[in-house]
Amino acid sequence: MTTANGVKIVGHANYASRIAESASLLYAKNLLALLTSLHGKDTGVVVNWDDEIVKAIALTRDGAIVHPAFADAREAQPA
Amino acid sequence: MKIAIPRERRPGERRVAASPETVKKFKALGLDVVVESGAGLGSSITDAAYEAAGAAIAADQASALADADIVLKVQRPLIAGEGEVDELSLIRKGALLFAILNPYNSRDHVKAYADAGVNAFAMEFMPRITRAQVMDVLSSQANLASRAATSRAPSWARW
């Protein structure tokens, strides 16, 4: 698009998806690293809900919303 | 334990949440991996490549997700009324869902995960601490995007 001042703005809504191959490999590695950290030899993948990382990324747990930023989402109306 | 990798269904999404390399490593940990047929095609990864790495290929999404203990996705699942299929309803109660969930723009989804009994984790909320650096999707995805944007902008603009 071109603005009133003649400045051209070019872009894409979802850039990472345009370079899907590399993005997928990196994202897959991020997931692998996380699951490996949750994995125990005898237990498989177990979520330690007191862990700093888990606390930061967990939104829901066993039917409850646990992330403080979404505590009020229970009453949310569908968008 | 079974990990499922469904094909992404949101428009324009070509990424996939596992690669043959990560499948191989999950298998080495003793985890089973099921990939929905065609899940990697948008990223030029064939079913055969996943299979060679040790994954099972599921013919459709429902069979990929059935009994999965862990679901790895790129974007949040479609919920009822959103698209061709209610992806969330195919994920079993008690399963762990890891994706870039974009919850601030989808609060109704957060409620839906809770109602479905799915334990959902937003990868973009990864804390910026040393231990989590290898799990940081904002770094891994944004670095690529910025590099591509600056290298491609000249070809879009007519000088």
gemmi code that builds the backbone of each chain (N, CA, C; Angstrom):
import gemmi

chains = {
    "A": [
        ("MET", (0.836, -1.198, 0.000), (0.000, 0.000, 0.000), (0.872, 1.250, 0.000)),
        ("THR", (0.304, 2.363, -0.410), (1.048, 3.614, -0.429), (0.317, 4.631, 0.445)),
        ("THR", (1.031, 5.310, 1.339), (0.415, 6.280, 2.239), (0.256, 7.619, 1.523)),
        ("ALA", (-0.429, 8.549, 2.187), (-0.684, 9.872, 1.615), (0.621, 10.579, 1.266)),
        ("ASN", (1.663, 10.270, 2.019), (2.948, 10.916, 1.761), (3.761, 10.210, 0.691)),
        ("GLY", (3.191, 9.161, 0.136), (3.896, 8.451, -0.913), (4.855, 7.392, -0.414)),
        ("VAL", (4.792, 7.104, 0.893), (5.665, 6.070, 1.427), (5.025, 4.704, 1.192)),
        ("LYS", (5.772, 3.825, 0.593), (5.246, 2.479, 0.336), (5.482, 1.587, 1.548)),
        ("ILE", (4.424, 0.904, 1.965), (4.559, -0.058, 3.060), (4.299, -1.441, 2.494)),
        ("VAL", (5.283, -2.301, 2.586), (5.073, -3.668, 2.125), (5.209, -4.611, 3.312)),
        ("GLY", (4.427, -5.675, 3.297), (4.502, -6.593, 4.415), (3.617, -7.783, 4.198)),
        ("HIS", (3.611, -8.645, 5.170), (2.788, -9.834, 5.078), (2.222, -10.146, 6.449)),
        ("ALA", (0.976, -10.641, 6.474), (0.289, -10.836, 7.745), (0.982, -11.881, 8.624)),
        ("ASN", (1.494, -12.921, 8.060), (2.080, -13.991, 8.855), (3.403, -14.394, 8.234)),
        ("TYR", (4.438, -13.636, 8.562), (5.714, -13.812, 7.889), (6.311, -15.182, 8.091)),
        ("ALA", (6.210, -15.694, 9.334), (6.869, -16.965, 9.618), (6.327, -18.067, 8.718)),
        ("SER", (5.047, -17.938, 8.338), (4.450, -18.978, 7.517), (4.972, -18.947, 6.085)),
        ("ARG", (5.466, -17.778, 5.627), (5.993, -17.666, 4.278), (7.344, -18.359, 4.137)),
        ("ILE", (8.004, -18.535, 5.225), (9.307, -19.203, 5.182), (9.173, -20.463, 6.011)),
        ("ALA", (8.141, -21.221, 5.607), (7.654, -22.316, 6.439), (8.707, -23.371, 6.752)),
        ("GLU", (9.531, -23.672, 5.764), (10.433, -24.798, 5.984), (11.377, -24.557, 7.158)),
        ("SER", (12.079, -23.423, 7.135), (13.007, -23.128, 8.233), (12.263, -22.894, 9.531)),
        ("ALA", (11.118, -22.203, 9.436), (10.357, -21.890, 10.646), (9.884, -23.167, 11.328)),
        ("SER", (9.447, -24.131, 10.524), (8.979, -25.402, 11.091), (10.102, -26.122, 11.826)),
        ("LEU", (11.267, -26.161, 11.211), (12.386, -26.880, 11.831), (12.749, -26.252, 13.176)),
        ("LEU", (12.759, -24.911, 13.213), (13.123, -24.230, 14.456), (12.040, -24.389, 15.517)),
        ("TYR", (10.785, -24.236, 15.095), (9.674, -24.378, 16.043), (9.620, -25.802, 16.592)),
        ("ALA", (9.816, -26.785, 15.724), (9.817, -28.189, 16.158), (10.891, -28.421, 17.216)),
        ("LYS", (12.042, -27.761, 17.026), (13.132, -27.900, 18.003), (12.762, -27.257, 19.338)),
        ("ASN", (12.054, -26.136, 19.283), (11.599, -25.499, 20.518), (10.706, -26.463, 21.303)),
        ("LEU", (9.783, -27.116, 20.588), (8.873, -28.066, 21.250), (9.635, -29.273, 21.795)),
        ("LEU", (10.582, -29.749, 21.016), (11.391, -30.896, 21.457), (12.128, -30.554, 22.753)),
        ("ALA", (12.713, -29.357, 22.805), (13.472, -28.948, 23.988), (12.562, -28.891, 25.218)),
        ("LEU", (11.363, -28.364, 25.023), (10.431, -28.268, 26.154), (10.014, -29.664, 26.631)),
        ("LEU", (9.602, -30.511, 25.701), (9.142, -31.853, 26.106), (10.274, -32.677, 26.709)),
        ("THR", (11.480, -32.487, 26.178), (12.625, -33.211, 26.739), (12.838, -32.788, 28.191)),
        ("SER", (12.624, -31.503, 28.476), (12.826, -31.018, 29.843), (11.738, -31.543, 30.785)),
        ("LEU", (10.578, -31.891, 30.232), (9.485, -32.415, 31.066), (9.552, -33.940, 31.185)),
        ("HIS", (10.460, -34.536, 30.427), (10.479, -35.988, 30.304), (11.400, -36.639, 31.332)),
        ("GLY", (10.882, -37.661, 31.992), (11.711, -38.474, 32.880), (11.797, -39.881, 32.323)),
        ("LYS", (12.913, -40.545, 32.564), (13.151, -41.863, 31.983), (12.040, -42.847, 32.351)),
        ("ASP", (11.622, -42.806, 33.599), (10.636, -43.792, 34.037), (9.207, -43.252, 34.031)),
        ("THR", (9.079, -41.944, 33.928), (7.754, -41.354, 34.082), (7.130, -40.921, 32.752)),
        ("GLY", (7.930, -40.804, 31.705), (7.424, -40.189, 30.476), (7.335, -38.686, 30.687)),
        ("VAL", (6.486, -38.029, 29.896), (6.344, -36.582, 30.025), (5.403, -36.274, 31.186)),
        ("VAL", (5.910, -35.565, 32.171), (5.102, -35.202, 33.326), (5.203, -33.694, 33.543)),
        ("VAL", (4.058, -33.063, 33.747), (4.047, -31.620, 33.961), (4.262, -31.334, 35.439)),
        ("ASN", (5.331, -30.611, 35.749), (5.554, -30.128, 37.113), (4.955, -28.729, 37.209)),
        ("TRP", (3.777, -28.645, 37.814), (3.016, -27.389, 37.782), (3.664, -26.283, 38.601)),
        ("ASP", (4.680, -26.633, 39.399), (5.375, -25.612, 40.177), (6.590, -25.049, 39.459)),
        ("ASP", (6.916, -25.637, 38.301), (8.094, -25.192, 37.557), (7.865, -23.798, 36.956)),
        ("GLU", (8.933, -23.022, 36.942), (8.839, -21.630, 36.471), (8.349, -21.549, 35.020)),
        ("ILE", (8.865, -22.434, 34.183), (8.479, -22.426, 32.766), (7.015, -22.840, 32.614)),
        ("VAL", (6.651, -23.908, 33.286), (5.264, -24.396, 33.196), (4.296, -23.316, 33.668)),
        ("LYS", (4.629, -22.681, 34.788), (3.748, -21.633, 35.329), (3.530, -20.514, 34.323)),
        ("ALA", (4.578, -20.207, 33.567), (4.494, -19.084, 32.628), (3.615, -19.417, 31.425)),
        ("ILE", (3.659, -20.662, 30.975), (2.984, -20.991, 29.713), (1.641, -21.702, 29.884)),
        ("ALA", (1.364, -22.216, 31.081), (0.117, -22.974, 31.278), (-1.087, -22.038, 31.299)),
        ("LEU", (-2.084, -22.348, 30.479), (-3.330, -21.584, 30.484), (-4.410, -22.319, 31.262)),
        ("THR", (-4.479, -23.644, 31.061), (-5.554, -24.421, 31.681), (-4.987, -25.693, 32.310)),
        ("ARG", (-5.690, -26.158, 33.344), (-5.284, -27.394, 34.019), (-6.532, -28.101, 34.537)),
        ("ASP", (-6.789, -29.273, 34.024), (-7.887, -30.121, 34.503), (-9.209, -29.361, 34.617)),
        ("GLY", (-9.542, -28.625, 33.586), (-10.836, -27.943, 33.561), (-10.834, -26.542, 34.143)),
        ("ALA", (-9.721, -26.128, 34.717), (-9.657, -24.787, 35.306), (-8.713, -23.902, 34.491)),
        ("ILE", (-9.003, -22.604, 34.480), (-8.087, -21.646, 33.869), (-7.087, -21.238, 34.946)),
        ("VAL", (-5.798, -21.497, 34.694), (-4.795, -21.264, 35.740), (-3.923, -20.043, 35.472)),
        ("HIS", (-3.939, -19.512, 34.249), (-3.107, -18.341, 33.965), (-3.813, -17.084, 34.462)),
        ("PRO", (-3.131, -16.291, 35.311), (-3.796, -15.126, 35.916), (-4.362, -14.139, 34.898)),
        ("ALA", (-3.754, -14.038, 33.716), (-4.231, -13.068, 32.732), (-5.583, -13.456, 32.147)),
        ("PHE", (-5.991, -14.698, 32.353), (-7.245, -15.169, 31.744), (-8.247, -15.671, 32.768)),
        ("ALA", (-8.042, -15.260, 34.028), (-8.914, -15.714, 35.093), (-10.376, -15.357, 34.805)),
        ("ASP", (-10.577, -14.265, 34.061), (-11.943, -13.824, 33.791), (-12.506, -14.402, 32.485)),
        ("ALA", (-11.727, -15.259, 31.826), (-12.179, -15.784, 30.534), (-13.325, -16.784, 30.685)),
        ("ARG", (-13.547, -17.254, 31.886), (-14.666, -18.162, 32.149), (-15.983, -17.567, 31.674)),
        ("GLU", (-16.096, -16.259, 31.889), (-17.358, -15.599, 31.527), (-17.316, -15.007, 30.125)),
        ("ALA", (-16.192, -15.242, 29.427), (-16.031, -14.615, 28.111), (-17.114, -15.062, 27.149)),
        ("GLN", (-17.596, -14.134, 26.384), (-18.548, -14.474, 25.332), (-17.769, -14.854, 24.081)),
        ("PRO", (-18.263, -15.824, 23.342), (-17.568, -16.153, 22.091), (-17.423, -14.926, 21.194)),
        ("ALA", (-16.247, -14.758, 20.632), (-15.979, -13.552, 19.831), (-16.769, -13.600, 18.540)),
    ],
    "B": [
        ("MET", (3.596, -43.333, 25.796), (2.849, -42.084, 25.581), (2.835, -41.748, 24.102)),
        ("LYS", (1.725, -41.171, 23.682), (1.567, -40.894, 22.254), (1.518, -39.383, 21.992)),
        ("ILE", (2.339, -38.947, 21.061), (2.356, -37.549, 20.626), (1.691, -37.467, 19.251)),
        ("ALA", (0.774, -36.525, 19.071), (0.117, -36.365, 17.771), (0.501, -35.043, 17.121)),
        ("ILE", (0.729, -35.108, 15.809), (1.028, -33.914, 15.023), (-0.038, -33.794, 13.933)),
        ("PRO", (-1.087, -33.011, 14.167), (-2.106, -32.851, 13.122), (-1.668, -31.846, 12.058)),
        ("ARG", (-2.288, -31.924, 10.911), (-2.053, -30.929, 9.862), (-2.684, -29.608, 10.314)),
        ("GLU", (-1.998, -28.497, 10.056), (-2.535, -27.183, 10.419), (-3.674, -26.818, 9.480)),
        ("ARG", (-4.745, -26.276, 10.025), (-5.918, -25.983, 9.204), (-6.270, -24.504, 9.117)),
        ("ARG", (-5.581, -23.666, 9.854), (-5.882, -22.231, 9.726), (-5.341, -21.727, 8.396)),
        ("PRO", (-6.104, -20.843, 7.740), (-5.736, -20.371, 6.398), (-4.335, -19.755, 6.372)),
        ("GLY", (-3.555, -20.137, 5.372), (-2.241, -19.528, 5.186), (-1.140, -20.156, 6.015)),
        ("GLU", (-1.490, -21.052, 6.914), (-0.463, -21.642, 7.782), (0.206, -22.817, 7.078)),
        ("ARG", (1.504, -22.713, 6.835), (2.221, -23.789, 6.146), (3.200, -24.515, 7.058)),
        ("ARG", (3.306, -24.021, 8.281), (4.269, -24.658, 9.180), (3.703, -25.951, 9.785)),
        ("VAL", (4.583, -26.703, 10.410), (4.197, -27.947, 11.068), (5.006, -28.039, 12.355)),
        ("ALA", (4.448, -28.731, 13.362), (5.029, -28.681, 14.705), (6.086, -29.744, 14.976)),
        ("ALA", (6.406, -30.572, 13.964), (7.466, -31.577, 14.159), (8.233, -31.746, 12.863)),
        ("SER", (9.468, -32.156, 12.988), (10.299, -32.451, 11.825), (10.776, -33.900, 11.963)),
        ("PRO", (11.265, -34.489, 10.888), (11.800, -35.855, 11.017), (12.851, -35.946, 12.130)),
        ("GLU", (13.649, -34.893, 12.264), (14.689, -34.885, 13.296), (14.081, -34.951, 14.705)),
        ("THR", (13.035, -34.152, 14.957), (12.453, -34.165, 16.307), (11.671, -35.459, 16.538)),
        ("VAL", (11.068, -36.010, 15.479), (10.379, -37.301, 15.617), (11.367, -38.361, 16.097)),
        ("LYS", (12.526, -38.366, 15.460), (13.555, -39.349, 15.807), (13.934, -39.223, 17.283)),
        ("LYS", (14.046, -37.975, 17.759), (14.448, -37.759, 19.152), (13.331, -38.126, 20.130)),
        ("PHE", (12.071, -37.861, 19.733), (10.955, -38.293, 20.587), (10.946, -39.812, 20.703)),
        ("LYS", (11.174, -40.473, 19.583), (11.202, -41.940, 19.588), (12.318, -42.447, 20.509)),
        ("ALA", (13.460, -41.765, 20.474), (14.591, -42.170, 21.320), (14.248, -42.029, 22.801)),
        ("LEU", (13.315, -41.102, 23.120), (12.879, -40.935, 24.507), (11.842, -41.988, 24.894)),
        ("GLY", (11.431, -42.788, 23.915), (10.433, -43.812, 24.204), (9.003, -43.342, 23.970)),
        ("LEU", (8.848, -42.233, 23.271), (7.512, -41.697, 22.992), (7.081, -42.092, 21.582)),
        ("ASP", (5.806, -42.428, 21.432), (5.278, -42.735, 20.103), (4.814, -41.449, 19.435)),
        ("VAL", (5.016, -41.377, 18.123), (4.623, -40.172, 17.394), (3.701, -40.558, 16.243)),
        ("VAL", (2.554, -39.882, 16.165), (1.624, -40.083, 15.052), (1.483, -38.764, 14.306)),
        ("VAL", (1.704, -38.798, 13.011), (1.604, -37.597, 12.184), (0.429, -37.767, 11.235)),
        ("GLU", (-0.434, -36.742, 11.163), (-1.535, -36.811, 10.200), (-0.971, -36.711, 8.781)),
        ("SER", (-1.480, -37.520, 7.902), (-1.002, -37.523, 6.521), (-1.068, -36.110, 5.925)),
        ("GLY", (0.026, -35.681, 5.325), (0.064, -34.372, 4.678), (0.443, -33.224, 5.599)),
        ("ALA", (0.662, -33.506, 6.887), (0.925, -32.430, 7.854), (2.167, -31.614, 7.490)),
        ("GLY", (3.149, -32.263, 6.867), (4.402, -31.564, 6.604), (4.514, -30.951, 5.222)),
        ("LEU", (3.515, -31.191, 4.375), (3.659, -30.803, 2.970), (3.899, -29.312, 2.763)),
        ("GLY", (3.247, -28.476, 3.583), (3.434, -27.022, 3.466), (4.865, -26.608, 3.757)),
        ("SER", (5.593, -27.463, 4.438), (7.004, -27.203, 4.741), (7.917, -28.168, 3.995)),
        ("SER", (7.383, -28.772, 2.942), (8.166, -29.700, 2.104), (8.675, -30.927, 2.851)),
        ("ILE", (7.876, -31.400, 3.816), (8.240, -32.636, 4.508), (7.187, -33.695, 4.163)),
        ("THR", (7.621, -34.776, 3.569), (6.675, -35.805, 3.125), (6.321, -36.768, 4.258)),
        ("ASP", (5.194, -37.461, 4.077), (4.823, -38.521, 5.022), (5.956, -39.534, 5.143)),
        ("ALA", (6.560, -39.852, 3.990), (7.619, -40.874, 3.977), (8.801, -40.452, 4.846)),
        ("ALA", (9.099, -39.152, 4.853), (10.221, -38.669, 5.667), (9.915, -38.844, 7.156)),
        ("TYR", (8.664, -38.567, 7.543), (8.276, -38.784, 8.946), (8.313, -40.265, 9.287)),
        ("GLU", (7.834, -41.067, 8.345), (7.779, -42.502, 8.565), (9.196, -43.067, 8.745)),
        ("ALA", (10.114, -42.590, 7.908), (11.493, -43.067, 7.993), (12.106, -42.693, 9.345)),
        ("ALA", (11.590, -41.596, 9.947), (12.114, -41.160, 11.245), (11.474, -41.928, 12.400)),
        ("GLY", (10.457, -42.734, 12.075), (9.850, -43.559, 13.125), (8.425, -43.207, 13.484)),
        ("ALA", (7.827, -42.245, 12.780), (6.451, -41.863, 13.085), (5.469, -42.804, 12.397)),
        ("ALA", (4.289, -42.928, 12.990), (3.177, -43.583, 12.307), (2.410, -42.497, 11.574)),
        ("ILE", (1.869, -42.826, 10.394), (1.094, -41.856, 9.641), (-0.392, -42.183, 9.806)),
        ("ALA", (-1.173, -41.191, 10.222), (-2.620, -41.386, 10.368), (-3.323, -40.812, 9.155)),
        ("ALA", (-4.336, -41.518, 8.672), (-5.017, -41.113, 7.448), (-5.771, -39.803, 7.630)),
        ("ASP", (-6.306, -39.562, 8.824), (-7.057, -38.327, 9.041), (-6.779, -37.779, 10.436)),
        ("GLN", (-7.341, -36.593, 10.680), (-7.045, -35.912, 11.928), (-7.615, -36.648, 13.142)),
        ("ALA", (-8.826, -37.175, 12.978), (-9.470, -37.838, 14.112), (-8.634, -39.028, 14.584)),
        ("SER", (-8.122, -39.811, 13.637), (-7.352, -40.981, 14.072), (-5.973, -40.576, 14.569)),
        ("ALA", (-5.452, -39.438, 14.079), (-4.169, -38.963, 14.604), (-4.323, -38.540, 16.066)),
        ("LEU", (-5.439, -37.881, 16.377), (-5.608, -37.318, 17.714), (-6.193, -38.302, 18.723)),
        ("ALA", (-6.839, -39.363, 18.228), (-7.464, -40.323, 19.137), (-6.423, -40.874, 20.101)),
        ("ASP", (-6.721, -40.815, 21.378), (-5.843, -41.348, 22.434), (-4.505, -40.630, 22.557)),
        ("ALA", (-4.313, -39.515, 21.875), (-3.030, -38.820, 22.005), (-2.920, -38.186, 23.396)),
        ("ASP", (-1.786, -38.390, 24.049), (-1.544, -37.783, 25.354), (-1.022, -36.362, 25.205)),
        ("ILE", (-0.339, -36.127, 24.090), (0.278, -34.828, 23.839), (-0.030, -34.421, 22.406)),
        ("VAL", (-0.498, -33.182, 22.218), (-0.785, -32.680, 20.871), (0.126, -31.479, 20.612)),
        ("LEU", (0.897, -31.565, 19.542), (1.787, -30.461, 19.161), (1.213, -29.782, 17.921)),
        ("LYS", (0.980, -28.478, 18.034), (0.450, -27.718, 16.908), (1.239, -26.429, 16.739)),
        ("VAL", (1.028, -25.767, 15.601), (1.611, -24.453, 15.393), (0.622, -23.415, 15.923)),
        ("GLN", (-0.575, -23.395, 15.356), (-1.591, -22.430, 15.794), (-2.682, -23.117, 16.604)),
        ("ARG", (-3.464, -22.292, 17.307), (-4.501, -22.841, 18.181), (-5.521, -23.635, 17.361)),
        ("PRO", (-6.111, -24.666, 17.984), (-7.077, -25.485, 17.251), (-8.343, -24.704, 16.922)),
        ("LEU", (-8.969, -25.090, 15.841), (-10.283, -24.543, 15.517), (-11.266, -25.068, 16.552)),
        ("ILE", (-12.192, -24.192, 16.978), (-13.241, -24.660, 17.892), (-14.580, -24.619, 17.168)),
        ("ALA", (-15.599, -25.094, 17.825), (-16.917, -25.222, 17.193), (-17.335, -23.903, 16.530)),
        ("GLY", (-17.814, -23.975, 15.305), (-18.329, -22.813, 14.604), (-17.265, -22.000, 13.909)),
        ("GLU", (-16.008, -22.438, 13.981), (-14.918, -21.623, 13.441), (-14.485, -22.026, 12.040)),
        ("GLY", (-14.710, -23.262, 11.669), (-14.197, -23.690, 10.370), (-14.720, -25.047, 9.971)),
        ("GLU", (-13.950, -25.718, 9.145), (-14.386, -26.986, 8.573), (-14.610, -28.066, 9.634)),
        ("VAL", (-13.891, -27.936, 10.745), (-13.964, -29.004, 11.740), (-13.693, -28.415, 13.123)),
        ("ASP", (-14.285, -29.017, 14.150), (-14.013, -28.624, 15.528), (-12.822, -29.451, 16.000)),
        ("GLU", (-11.626, -28.877, 15.803), (-10.416, -29.635, 16.125), (-10.303, -29.938, 17.613)),
        ("LEU", (-10.729, -28.980, 18.429), (-10.588, -29.151, 19.879), (-11.366, -30.370, 20.363)),
        ("SER", (-12.526, -30.615, 19.747), (-13.363, -31.733, 20.193), (-12.697, -33.082, 19.922)),
        ("LEU", (-11.684, -33.090, 19.043), (-11.001, -34.345, 18.714), (-9.871, -34.654, 19.690)),
        ("ILE", (-9.527, -33.658, 20.530), (-8.444, -33.846, 21.504), (-9.042, -34.385, 22.797)),
        ("ARG", (-8.451, -35.454, 23.310), (-9.080, -36.107, 24.460), (-8.902, -35.296, 25.744)),
        ("LYS", (-9.834, -35.509, 26.663), (-9.757, -34.867, 27.965), (-8.463, -35.289, 28.662)),
        ("GLY", (-7.784, -34.341, 29.262), (-6.545, -34.661, 29.978), (-5.296, -34.578, 29.125)),
        ("ALA", (-5.469, -34.409, 27.825), (-4.305, -34.315, 26.937), (-3.594, -32.982, 27.151)),
        ("LEU", (-2.303, -32.953, 26.795), (-1.523, -31.716, 26.853), (-1.449, -31.136, 25.448)),
        ("LEU", (-1.777, -29.859, 25.321), (-1.734, -29.185, 24.019), (-0.679, -28.089, 24.064)),
        ("PHE", (0.289, -28.168, 23.153), (1.333, -27.143, 23.059), (1.229, -26.462, 21.697)),
        ("ALA", (1.084, -25.135, 21.679), (0.979, -24.404, 20.412), (1.200, -22.923, 20.684)),
        ("ILE", (1.280, -22.160, 19.593), (1.316, -20.707, 19.724), (-0.153, -20.280, 19.789)),
        ("LEU", (-0.687, -20.200, 21.003), (-2.142, -20.169, 21.184), (-2.758, -18.780, 21.018)),
        ("ASN", (-1.916, -17.752, 21.043), (-2.428, -16.394, 20.848), (-3.644, -16.093, 21.731)),
        ("PRO", (-3.552, -16.373, 23.024), (-4.756, -16.334, 23.871), (-5.342, -14.943, 24.091)),
        ("TYR", (-4.501, -13.905, 23.996), (-5.069, -12.564, 24.215), (-6.084, -12.215, 23.135)),
        ("ASN", (-5.934, -12.823, 21.974), (-6.889, -12.582, 20.897), (-7.914, -13.701, 20.762)),
        ("SER", (-7.940, -14.582, 21.738), (-8.883, -15.701, 21.641), (-9.268, -16.180, 23.032)),
        ("ARG", (-9.819, -15.272, 23.800), (-10.173, -15.626, 25.187), (-11.250, -16.703, 25.227)),
        ("ASP", (-12.108, -16.721, 24.211), (-13.136, -17.765, 24.186), (-12.507, -19.148, 23.997)),
        ("HIS", (-11.352, -19.171, 23.320), (-10.652, -20.447, 23.170), (-10.132, -20.932, 24.523)),
        ("VAL", (-9.614, -20.006, 25.319), (-9.063, -20.395, 26.625), (-10.157, -21.074, 27.453)),
        ("LYS", (-11.340, -20.485, 27.412), (-12.479, -21.086, 28.116), (-12.793, -22.462, 27.530)),
        ("ALA", (-12.718, -22.557, 26.207), (-13.029, -23.832, 25.542), (-12.023, -24.931, 25.927)),
        ("TYR", (-10.734, -24.554, 26.063), (-9.745, -25.569, 26.484), (-10.111, -26.093, 27.874)),
        ("ALA", (-10.464, -25.151, 28.758), (-10.823, -25.559, 30.122), (-12.063, -26.447, 30.095)),
        ("ASP", (-13.073, -26.027, 29.341), (-14.311, -26.814, 29.279), (-14.062, -28.211, 28.724)),
        ("ALA", (-13.107, -28.313, 27.808), (-12.804, -29.611, 27.191), (-11.877, -30.450, 28.076)),
        ("GLY", (-11.389, -29.854, 29.169), (-10.463, -30.592, 30.032), (-9.105, -30.803, 29.401)),
        ("VAL", (-8.783, -29.949, 28.417), (-7.477, -30.023, 27.750), (-6.522, -29.075, 28.474)),
        ("ASN", (-5.336, -29.571, 28.805), (-4.342, -28.727, 29.459), (-3.530, -28.015, 28.378)),
        ("ALA", (-3.758, -26.710, 28.259), (-3.199, -25.955, 27.131), (-2.011, -25.108, 27.567)),
        ("PHE", (-0.970, -25.104, 26.732), (0.256, -24.355, 27.022), (0.586, -23.440, 25.849)),
        ("ALA", (0.767, -22.150, 26.134), (1.040, -21.159, 25.093), (2.549, -20.985, 24.951)),
        ("MET", (3.093, -21.478, 23.843), (4.547, -21.466, 23.659), (5.135, -20.055, 23.630)),
        ("GLU", (4.319, -19.074, 23.197), (4.856, -17.718, 23.121), (4.973, -17.060, 24.493)),
        ("PHE", (4.491, -17.713, 25.545), (4.628, -17.175, 26.895), (5.911, -17.660, 27.576)),
        ("MET", (6.747, -18.342, 26.810), (7.989, -18.878, 27.360), (8.778, -17.759, 28.037)),
        ("PRO", (9.162, -17.954, 29.311), (9.910, -16.889, 29.975), (11.298, -16.735, 29.360)),
        ("ARG", (11.787, -15.503, 29.368), (13.086, -15.246, 28.734), (14.190, -15.473, 29.739)),
        ("ILE", (14.310, -16.741, 30.157), (15.374, -17.127, 31.072), (16.300, -18.080, 30.323)),
        ("THR", (17.511, -18.228, 30.838), (18.526, -19.013, 30.126), (18.048, -20.424, 29.812)),
        ("ARG", (17.451, -21.065, 30.799), (17.038, -22.456, 30.652), (16.008, -22.606, 29.518)),
        ("ALA", (15.238, -21.561, 29.284), (14.149, -21.661, 28.306), (14.532, -21.131, 26.934)),
        ("GLN", (15.780, -20.696, 26.783), (16.170, -20.069, 25.527), (15.953, -20.995, 24.327)),
        ("VAL", (16.246, -22.281, 24.509), (16.087, -23.239, 23.411), (14.620, -23.540, 23.110)),
        ("MET", (13.727, -23.010, 23.952), (12.294, -23.265, 23.751), (11.580, -22.003, 23.286)),
        ("ASP", (12.347, -20.954, 23.031), (11.764, -19.630, 22.804), (11.284, -19.449, 21.364)),
        ("VAL", (9.989, -19.572, 21.152), (9.451, -19.492, 19.792), (9.451, -18.057, 19.257)),
        ("LEU", (9.416, -17.080, 20.171), (9.432, -15.703, 19.676), (10.771, -15.420, 18.999)),
        ("SER", (11.844, -15.874, 19.623), (13.154, -15.698, 19.001), (13.253, -16.484, 17.708)),
        ("SER", (12.878, -17.761, 17.748), (13.115, -18.604, 16.579), (12.277, -18.154, 15.391)),
        ("GLN", (11.050, -17.718, 15.625), (10.183, -17.361, 14.510), (10.414, -15.919, 14.045)),
        ("ALA", (10.635, -15.015, 14.996), (10.777, -13.611, 14.628), (12.117, -13.338, 13.940)),
        ("ASN", (13.164, -14.048, 14.363), (14.457, -13.842, 13.707), (14.371, -14.166, 12.233)),
        ("LEU", (13.732, -15.278, 11.931), (13.573, -15.678, 10.542), (12.738, -14.665, 9.778)),
        ("ALA", (11.630, -14.255, 10.405), (10.700, -13.363, 9.720), (11.348, -12.024, 9.401)),
        ("SER", (12.153, -11.520, 10.343), (12.753, -10.208, 10.098), (13.790, -10.300, 8.985)),
        ("ARG", (14.524, -11.403, 8.966), (15.525, -11.568, 7.922), (14.853, -11.650, 6.548)),
        ("ALA", (13.771, -12.410, 6.484), (13.087, -12.576, 5.206), (12.431, -11.273, 4.767)),
        ("ALA", (11.873, -10.539, 5.727), (11.169, -9.310, 5.382), (12.120, -8.297, 4.771)),
        ("THR", (13.290, -8.148, 5.366), (14.214, -7.149, 4.855), (14.811, -7.580, 3.523)),
        ("SER", (14.948, -8.891, 3.335), (15.542, -9.323, 2.077), (14.531, -9.321, 0.937)),
        ("ARG", (13.237, -9.371, 1.277), (12.242, -9.455, 0.217), (11.572, -8.138, -0.119)),
        ("ALA", (11.589, -7.225, 0.811), (10.889, -5.965, 0.588), (11.284, -5.304, -0.737)),
        ("PRO", (12.584, -5.303, -1.080), (12.963, -4.644, -2.337), (12.276, -5.249, -3.557)),
        ("SER", (12.007, -6.568, -3.532), (11.418, -7.186, -4.713), (9.935, -6.864, -4.831)),
        ("TRP", (9.308, -6.431, -3.722), (7.900, -6.087, -3.788), (7.688, -4.642, -4.234)),
        ("ALA", (8.579, -3.815, -3.789), (8.432, -2.397, -4.115), (8.949, -2.188, -5.543)),
        ("ARG", (8.267, -1.360, -6.305), (8.787, -1.041, -7.629), (9.566, 0.258, -7.523)),
        ("TRP", (10.837, 0.183, -7.833), (11.676, 1.375, -7.630), (11.654, 2.242, -8.867)),
    ],
}
model = gemmi.Model(1)
for chain_id, residues in chains.items():
    chain = gemmi.Chain(chain_id)
    for i, (resn, *xyz) in enumerate(residues, 1):
        res = gemmi.Residue()
        res.name, res.seqid = resn, gemmi.SeqId(i, " ")
        for name, pos in zip(("N", "CA", "C"), xyz):
            atom = gemmi.Atom()
            atom.name, atom.element = name, gemmi.Element(name[0])
            atom.pos, atom.b_iso = gemmi.Position(*pos), 0.0
            res.add_atom(atom)
        chain.add_residue(res)
    model.add_chain(chain)
structure = gemmi.Structure()
structure.add_model(model)
structure.setup_entities()
